[in-house]
Amino acid sequence: MVEYFPTEVKYVLECLKHVYTIDGEAKQQRLSPKERLRLHQEHSGPVMDKLQLWLRTQFDERLVEPNSSLGDA
């Protein structure tokens, strides 16, 4: 997938990396479930919202076809 869609894959992975980094920090700090949720809502939520908008735009503007290998992924 990376060799055919390097820019798109990089963007998605960077977004997910951010979320996992935040989760790692939460685990290191031994936050309670409520504190972890708050941390994710504050820091991961905006990144995931941005990713969702980007994905929707890819399909809506037909930058990615739903039945293509990338759209299938």
Phi and psi restraints in degrees (range 20) as a CNS / XPLOR table:
assign (resid 1 and name C) (resid 2 and name N)
       (resid 2 and name CA) (resid 2 and name C) 1.0 -61.0 20.0 2
assign (resid 2 and name N) (resid 2 and name CA)
       (resid 2 and name C) (resid 3 and name N) 1.0 -39.4 20.0 2
assign (resid 2 and name C) (resid 3 and name N)
       (resid 3 and name CA) (resid 3 and name C) 1.0 -68.6 20.0 2
assign (resid 3 and name N) (resid 3 and name CA)
       (resid 3 and name C) (resid 4 and name N) 1.0 -25.4 20.0 2
assign (resid 3 and name C) (resid 4 and name N)
       (resid 4 and name CA) (resid 4 and name C) 1.0 -94.1 20.0 2
assign (resid 4 and name N) (resid 4 and name CA)
       (resid 4 and name C) (resid 5 and name N) 1.0 -28.8 20.0 2
assign (resid 4 and name C) (resid 5 and name N)
       (resid 5 and name CA) (resid 5 and name C) 1.0 -134.9 20.0 2
assign (resid 5 and name N) (resid 5 and name CA)
       (resid 5 and name C) (resid 6 and name N) 1.0 59.5 20.0 2
assign (resid 5 and name C) (resid 6 and name N)
       (resid 6 and name CA) (resid 6 and name C) 1.0 -60.9 20.0 2
assign (resid 6 and name N) (resid 6 and name CA)
       (resid 6 and name C) (resid 7 and name N) 1.0 -41.7 20.0 2
assign (resid 6 and name C) (resid 7 and name N)
       (resid 7 and name CA) (resid 7 and name C) 1.0 -66.8 20.0 2
assign (resid 7 and name N) (resid 7 and name CA)
       (resid 7 and name C) (resid 8 and name N) 1.0 -45.4 20.0 2
assign (resid 7 and name C) (resid 8 and name N)
       (resid 8 and name CA) (resid 8 and name C) 1.0 -65.7 20.0 2
assign (resid 8 and name N) (resid 8 and name CA)
       (resid 8 and name C) (resid 9 and name N) 1.0 -45.3 20.0 2
assign (resid 8 and name C) (resid 9 and name N)
       (resid 9 and name CA) (resid 9 and name C) 1.0 -63.8 20.0 2
assign (resid 9 and name N) (resid 9 and name CA)
       (resid 9 and name C) (resid 10 and name N) 1.0 -42.0 20.0 2
assign (resid 9 and name C) (resid 10 and name N)
       (resid 10 and name CA) (resid 10 and name C) 1.0 -60.0 20.0 2
assign (resid 10 and name N) (resid 10 and name CA)
       (resid 10 and name C) (resid 11 and name N) 1.0 -43.5 20.0 2
assign (resid 10 and name C) (resid 11 and name N)
       (resid 11 and name CA) (resid 11 and name C) 1.0 -61.4 20.0 2
assign (resid 11 and name N) (resid 11 and name CA)
       (resid 11 and name C) (resid 12 and name N) 1.0 -48.5 20.0 2
assign (resid 11 and name C) (resid 12 and name N)
       (resid 12 and name CA) (resid 12 and name C) 1.0 -61.9 20.0 2
assign (resid 12 and name N) (resid 12 and name CA)
       (resid 12 and name C) (resid 13 and name N) 1.0 -45.3 20.0 2
assign (resid 12 and name C) (resid 13 and name N)
       (resid 13 and name CA) (resid 13 and name C) 1.0 -64.8 20.0 2
assign (resid 13 and name N) (resid 13 and name CA)
       (resid 13 and name C) (resid 14 and name N) 1.0 -37.2 20.0 2
assign (resid 13 and name C) (resid 14 and name N)
       (resid 14 and name CA) (resid 14 and name C) 1.0 -63.8 20.0 2
assign (resid 14 and name N) (resid 14 and name CA)
       (resid 14 and name C) (resid 15 and name N) 1.0 -41.4 20.0 2
assign (resid 14 and name C) (resid 15 and name N)
       (resid 15 and name CA) (resid 15 and name C) 1.0 -62.8 20.0 2
assign (resid 15 and name N) (resid 15 and name CA)
       (resid 15 and name C) (resid 16 and name N) 1.0 -47.3 20.0 2
assign (resid 15 and name C) (resid 16 and name N)
       (resid 16 and name CA) (resid 16 and name C) 1.0 -66.7 20.0 2
assign (resid 16 and name N) (resid 16 and name CA)
       (resid 16 and name C) (resid 17 and name N) 1.0 -35.8 20.0 2
assign (resid 16 and name C) (resid 17 and name N)
       (resid 17 and name CA) (resid 17 and name C) 1.0 -59.4 20.0 2
assign (resid 17 and name N) (resid 17 and name CA)
       (resid 17 and name C) (resid 18 and name N) 1.0 -42.0 20.0 2
assign (resid 17 and name C) (resid 18 and name N)
       (resid 18 and name CA) (resid 18 and name C) 1.0 -60.1 20.0 2
assign (resid 18 and name N) (resid 18 and name CA)
       (resid 18 and name C) (resid 19 and name N) 1.0 -46.1 20.0 2
assign (resid 18 and name C) (resid 19 and name N)
       (resid 19 and name CA) (resid 19 and name C) 1.0 -62.5 20.0 2
assign (resid 19 and name N) (resid 19 and name CA)
       (resid 19 and name C) (resid 20 and name N) 1.0 -44.3 20.0 2
assign (resid 19 and name C) (resid 20 and name N)
       (resid 20 and name CA) (resid 20 and name C) 1.0 -68.4 20.0 2
assign (resid 20 and name N) (resid 20 and name CA)
       (resid 20 and name C) (resid 21 and name N) 1.0 -31.3 20.0 2
assign (resid 20 and name C) (resid 21 and name N)
       (resid 21 and name CA) (resid 21 and name C) 1.0 -64.9 20.0 2
assign (resid 21 and name N) (resid 21 and name CA)
       (resid 21 and name C) (resid 22 and name N) 1.0 -44.8 20.0 2
assign (resid 21 and name C) (resid 22 and name N)
       (resid 22 and name CA) (resid 22 and name C) 1.0 -61.1 20.0 2
assign (resid 22 and name N) (resid 22 and name CA)
       (resid 22 and name C) (resid 23 and name N) 1.0 -42.9 20.0 2
assign (resid 22 and name C) (resid 23 and name N)
       (resid 23 and name CA) (resid 23 and name C) 1.0 -64.1 20.0 2
assign (resid 23 and name N) (resid 23 and name CA)
       (resid 23 and name C) (resid 24 and name N) 1.0 -39.1 20.0 2
assign (resid 23 and name C) (resid 24 and name N)
       (resid 24 and name CA) (resid 24 and name C) 1.0 -62.4 20.0 2
assign (resid 24 and name N) (resid 24 and name CA)
       (resid 24 and name C) (resid 25 and name N) 1.0 -40.9 20.0 2
assign (resid 24 and name C) (resid 25 and name N)
       (resid 25 and name CA) (resid 25 and name C) 1.0 -63.7 20.0 2
assign (resid 25 and name N) (resid 25 and name CA)
       (resid 25 and name C) (resid 26 and name N) 1.0 -40.1 20.0 2
assign (resid 25 and name C) (resid 26 and name N)
       (resid 26 and name CA) (resid 26 and name C) 1.0 -62.6 20.0 2
assign (resid 26 and name N) (resid 26 and name CA)
       (resid 26 and name C) (resid 27 and name N) 1.0 -40.9 20.0 2
assign (resid 26 and name C) (resid 27 and name N)
       (resid 27 and name CA) (resid 27 and name C) 1.0 -67.9 20.0 2
assign (resid 27 and name N) (resid 27 and name CA)
       (resid 27 and name C) (resid 28 and name N) 1.0 -41.1 20.0 2
assign (resid 27 and name C) (resid 28 and name N)
       (resid 28 and name CA) (resid 28 and name C) 1.0 -61.5 20.0 2
assign (resid 28 and name N) (resid 28 and name CA)
       (resid 28 and name C) (resid 29 and name N) 1.0 -38.5 20.0 2
assign (resid 28 and name C) (resid 29 and name N)
       (resid 29 and name CA) (resid 29 and name C) 1.0 -81.9 20.0 2
assign (resid 29 and name N) (resid 29 and name CA)
       (resid 29 and name C) (resid 30 and name N) 1.0 -3.8 20.0 2
assign (resid 29 and name C) (resid 30 and name N)
       (resid 30 and name CA) (resid 30 and name C) 1.0 52.7 20.0 2
assign (resid 30 and name N) (resid 30 and name CA)
       (resid 30 and name C) (resid 31 and name N) 1.0 48.9 20.0 2
assign (resid 30 and name C) (resid 31 and name N)
       (resid 31 and name CA) (resid 31 and name C) 1.0 -72.4 20.0 2
assign (resid 31 and name N) (resid 31 and name CA)
       (resid 31 and name C) (resid 32 and name N) 1.0 150.3 20.0 2
assign (resid 31 and name C) (resid 32 and name N)
       (resid 32 and name CA) (resid 32 and name C) 1.0 -70.4 20.0 2
assign (resid 32 and name N) (resid 32 and name CA)
       (resid 32 and name C) (resid 33 and name N) 1.0 164.0 20.0 2
assign (resid 32 and name C) (resid 33 and name N)
       (resid 33 and name CA) (resid 33 and name C) 1.0 -54.7 20.0 2
assign (resid 33 and name N) (resid 33 and name CA)
       (resid 33 and name C) (resid 34 and name N) 1.0 -39.7 20.0 2
assign (resid 33 and name C) (resid 34 and name N)
       (resid 34 and name CA) (resid 34 and name C) 1.0 -65.5 20.0 2
assign (resid 34 and name N) (resid 34 and name CA)
       (resid 34 and name C) (resid 35 and name N) 1.0 -42.4 20.0 2
assign (resid 34 and name C) (resid 35 and name N)
       (resid 35 and name CA) (resid 35 and name C) 1.0 -66.5 20.0 2
assign (resid 35 and name N) (resid 35 and name CA)
       (resid 35 and name C) (resid 36 and name N) 1.0 -39.1 20.0 2
assign (resid 35 and name C) (resid 36 and name N)
       (resid 36 and name CA) (resid 36 and name C) 1.0 -62.8 20.0 2
assign (resid 36 and name N) (resid 36 and name CA)
       (resid 36 and name C) (resid 37 and name N) 1.0 -43.5 20.0 2
assign (resid 36 and name C) (resid 37 and name N)
       (resid 37 and name CA) (resid 37 and name C) 1.0 -60.2 20.0 2
assign (resid 37 and name N) (resid 37 and name CA)
       (resid 37 and name C) (resid 38 and name N) 1.0 -46.4 20.0 2
assign (resid 37 and name C) (resid 38 and name N)
       (resid 38 and name CA) (resid 38 and name C) 1.0 -60.7 20.0 2
assign (resid 38 and name N) (resid 38 and name CA)
       (resid 38 and name C) (resid 39 and name N) 1.0 -43.5 20.0 2
assign (resid 38 and name C) (resid 39 and name N)
       (resid 39 and name CA) (resid 39 and name C) 1.0 -61.3 20.0 2
assign (resid 39 and name N) (resid 39 and name CA)
       (resid 39 and name C) (resid 40 and name N) 1.0 -45.0 20.0 2
assign (resid 39 and name C) (resid 40 and name N)
       (resid 40 and name CA) (resid 40 and name C) 1.0 -66.7 20.0 2
assign (resid 40 and name N) (resid 40 and name CA)
       (resid 40 and name C) (resid 41 and name N) 1.0 -40.1 20.0 2
assign (resid 40 and name C) (resid 41 and name N)
       (resid 41 and name CA) (resid 41 and name C) 1.0 -61.7 20.0 2
assign (resid 41 and name N) (resid 41 and name CA)
       (resid 41 and name C) (resid 42 and name N) 1.0 -38.1 20.0 2
assign (resid 41 and name C) (resid 42 and name N)
       (resid 42 and name CA) (resid 42 and name C) 1.0 -77.1 20.0 2
assign (resid 42 and name N) (resid 42 and name CA)
       (resid 42 and name C) (resid 43 and name N) 1.0 -41.0 20.0 2
assign (resid 42 and name C) (resid 43 and name N)
       (resid 43 and name CA) (resid 43 and name C) 1.0 -108.6 20.0 2
assign (resid 43 and name N) (resid 43 and name CA)
       (resid 43 and name C) (resid 44 and name N) 1.0 -38.1 20.0 2
assign (resid 43 and name C) (resid 44 and name N)
       (resid 44 and name CA) (resid 44 and name C) 1.0 -86.4 20.0 2
assign (resid 44 and name N) (resid 44 and name CA)
       (resid 44 and name C) (resid 45 and name N) 1.0 -34.6 20.0 2
assign (resid 44 and name C) (resid 45 and name N)
       (resid 45 and name CA) (resid 45 and name C) 1.0 -54.1 20.0 2
assign (resid 45 and name N) (resid 45 and name CA)
       (resid 45 and name C) (resid 46 and name N) 1.0 -50.9 20.0 2
assign (resid 45 and name C) (resid 46 and name N)
       (resid 46 and name CA) (resid 46 and name C) 1.0 -61.0 20.0 2
assign (resid 46 and name N) (resid 46 and name CA)
       (resid 46 and name C) (resid 47 and name N) 1.0 -35.5 20.0 2
assign (resid 46 and name C) (resid 47 and name N)
       (resid 47 and name CA) (resid 47 and name C) 1.0 -67.6 20.0 2
assign (resid 47 and name N) (resid 47 and name CA)
       (resid 47 and name C) (resid 48 and name N) 1.0 -42.7 20.0 2
assign (resid 47 and name C) (resid 48 and name N)
       (resid 48 and name CA) (resid 48 and name C) 1.0 -68.6 20.0 2
assign (resid 48 and name N) (resid 48 and name CA)
       (resid 48 and name C) (resid 49 and name N) 1.0 -35.7 20.0 2
assign (resid 48 and name C) (resid 49 and name N)
       (resid 49 and name CA) (resid 49 and name C) 1.0 -62.8 20.0 2
assign (resid 49 and name N) (resid 49 and name CA)
       (resid 49 and name C) (resid 50 and name N) 1.0 -43.1 20.0 2
assign (resid 49 and name C) (resid 50 and name N)
       (resid 50 and name CA) (resid 50 and name C) 1.0 -63.9 20.0 2
assign (resid 50 and name N) (resid 50 and name CA)
       (resid 50 and name C) (resid 51 and name N) 1.0 -40.9 20.0 2
assign (resid 50 and name C) (resid 51 and name N)
       (resid 51 and name CA) (resid 51 and name C) 1.0 -64.7 20.0 2
assign (resid 51 and name N) (resid 51 and name CA)
       (resid 51 and name C) (resid 52 and name N) 1.0 -43.8 20.0 2
assign (resid 51 and name C) (resid 52 and name N)
       (resid 52 and name CA) (resid 52 and name C) 1.0 -61.0 20.0 2
assign (resid 52 and name N) (resid 52 and name CA)
       (resid 52 and name C) (resid 53 and name N) 1.0 -43.3 20.0 2
assign (resid 52 and name C) (resid 53 and name N)
       (resid 53 and name CA) (resid 53 and name C) 1.0 -63.0 20.0 2
assign (resid 53 and name N) (resid 53 and name CA)
       (resid 53 and name C) (resid 54 and name N) 1.0 -43.1 20.0 2
assign (resid 53 and name C) (resid 54 and name N)
       (resid 54 and name CA) (resid 54 and name C) 1.0 -61.4 20.0 2
assign (resid 54 and name N) (resid 54 and name CA)
       (resid 54 and name C) (resid 55 and name N) 1.0 -45.3 20.0 2
assign (resid 54 and name C) (resid 55 and name N)
       (resid 55 and name CA) (resid 55 and name C) 1.0 -62.8 20.0 2
assign (resid 55 and name N) (resid 55 and name CA)
       (resid 55 and name C) (resid 56 and name N) 1.0 -44.6 20.0 2
assign (resid 55 and name C) (resid 56 and name N)
       (resid 56 and name CA) (resid 56 and name C) 1.0 -61.3 20.0 2
assign (resid 56 and name N) (resid 56 and name CA)
       (resid 56 and name C) (resid 57 and name N) 1.0 -41.6 20.0 2
assign (resid 56 and name C) (resid 57 and name N)
       (resid 57 and name CA) (resid 57 and name C) 1.0 -62.6 20.0 2
assign (resid 57 and name N) (resid 57 and name CA)
       (resid 57 and name C) (resid 58 and name N) 1.0 -39.4 20.0 2
assign (resid 57 and name C) (resid 58 and name N)
       (resid 58 and name CA) (resid 58 and name C) 1.0 -58.0 20.0 2
assign (resid 58 and name N) (resid 58 and name CA)
       (resid 58 and name C) (resid 59 and name N) 1.0 -41.0 20.0 2
assign (resid 58 and name C) (resid 59 and name N)
       (resid 59 and name CA) (resid 59 and name C) 1.0 -79.4 20.0 2
assign (resid 59 and name N) (resid 59 and name CA)
       (resid 59 and name C) (resid 60 and name N) 1.0 -45.5 20.0 2
assign (resid 59 and name C) (resid 60 and name N)
       (resid 60 and name CA) (resid 60 and name C) 1.0 -62.3 20.0 2
assign (resid 60 and name N) (resid 60 and name CA)
       (resid 60 and name C) (resid 61 and name N) 1.0 -38.1 20.0 2
assign (resid 60 and name C) (resid 61 and name N)
       (resid 61 and name CA) (resid 61 and name C) 1.0 -92.4 20.0 2
assign (resid 61 and name N) (resid 61 and name CA)
       (resid 61 and name C) (resid 62 and name N) 1.0 8.8 20.0 2
assign (resid 61 and name C) (resid 62 and name N)
       (resid 62 and name CA) (resid 62 and name C) 1.0 55.9 20.0 2
assign (resid 62 and name N) (resid 62 and name CA)
       (resid 62 and name C) (resid 63 and name N) 1.0 33.3 20.0 2
assign (resid 62 and name C) (resid 63 and name N)
       (resid 63 and name CA) (resid 63 and name C) 1.0 -74.9 20.0 2
assign (resid 63 and name N) (resid 63 and name CA)
       (resid 63 and name C) (resid 64 and name N) 1.0 -25.1 20.0 2
assign (resid 63 and name C) (resid 64 and name N)
       (resid 64 and name CA) (resid 64 and name C) 1.0 -132.8 20.0 2
assign (resid 64 and name N) (resid 64 and name CA)
       (resid 64 and name C) (resid 65 and name N) 1.0 129.2 20.0 2
assign (resid 64 and name C) (resid 65 and name N)
       (resid 65 and name CA) (resid 65 and name C) 1.0 -82.7 20.0 2
assign (resid 65 and name N) (resid 65 and name CA)
       (resid 65 and name C) (resid 66 and name N) 1.0 134.1 20.0 2
assign (resid 65 and name C) (resid 66 and name N)
       (resid 66 and name CA) (resid 66 and name C) 1.0 -55.5 20.0 2
assign (resid 66 and name N) (resid 66 and name CA)
       (resid 66 and name C) (resid 67 and name N) 1.0 -31.7 20.0 2
assign (resid 66 and name C) (resid 67 and name N)
       (resid 67 and name CA) (resid 67 and name C) 1.0 -96.3 20.0 2
assign (resid 67 and name N) (resid 67 and name CA)
       (resid 67 and name C) (resid 68 and name N) 1.0 9.5 20.0 2
assign (resid 67 and name C) (resid 68 and name N)
       (resid 68 and name CA) (resid 68 and name C) 1.0 -80.5 20.0 2
assign (resid 68 and name N) (resid 68 and name CA)
       (resid 68 and name C) (resid 69 and name N) 1.0 170.5 20.0 2
assign (resid 68 and name C) (resid 69 and name N)
       (resid 69 and name CA) (resid 69 and name C) 1.0 -62.4 20.0 2
assign (resid 69 and name N) (resid 69 and name CA)
       (resid 69 and name C) (resid 70 and name N) 1.0 -37.0 20.0 2
assign (resid 69 and name C) (resid 70 and name N)
       (resid 70 and name CA) (resid 70 and name C) 1.0 -72.0 20.0 2
assign (resid 70 and name N) (resid 70 and name CA)
       (resid 70 and name C) (resid 71 and name N) 1.0 -43.1 20.0 2
assign (resid 70 and name C) (resid 71 and name N)
       (resid 71 and name CA) (resid 71 and name C) 1.0 -63.6 20.0 2
assign (resid 71 and name N) (resid 71 and name CA)
       (resid 71 and name C) (resid 72 and name N) 1.0 -33.0 20.0 2
assign (resid 71 and name C) (resid 72 and name N)
       (resid 72 and name CA) (resid 72 and name C) 1.0 -69.8 20.0 2
assign (resid 72 and name N) (resid 72 and name CA)
       (resid 72 and name C) (resid 73 and name N) 1.0 -32.0 20.0 2
